[in-house]
Amino acid sequence: MEPIQTDSIQEHSIRTSDFYEAAYYLSEGIPPEEITCRHLNKNIICDFYFDPRQIGSHQFNYHSSQAIVNLLAFRRSYAEVLTCANQAKREYRKGQKSASYGEE
């Protein structure tokens, strides 16, 4: 799951910071287009961006509690989401430290 880093993706994507929702989409074969981080109440939040053309009815199923998954596939997807989120947070923190030290 290698995210693509372009600003135009965010404008036309479905965003979620819910790791379970991201893992559900991933277990359905829909990889995130991009993963970004932001500060919210002294926490670092990861946002996952998905192509709305691929989401289809999966978003409705998830939010209406009708989603059904293969448990093993979901566990693998959730572990992958956690790994990617941790990596994105590390890179975000590194970028924040660089910015605070005045690197240009």
Secondary structure, 3 states (H helix, E strand, C coil): CCCCCCHHHHHCCEEECCHHHHHHHHHCCCCCCEEEEEEECCEEEEEEEECHHHHCCHHHHHHCCCCCCCHHHHHHHHHHHHHHHHHHHHHHHHHHHHHHCCCC
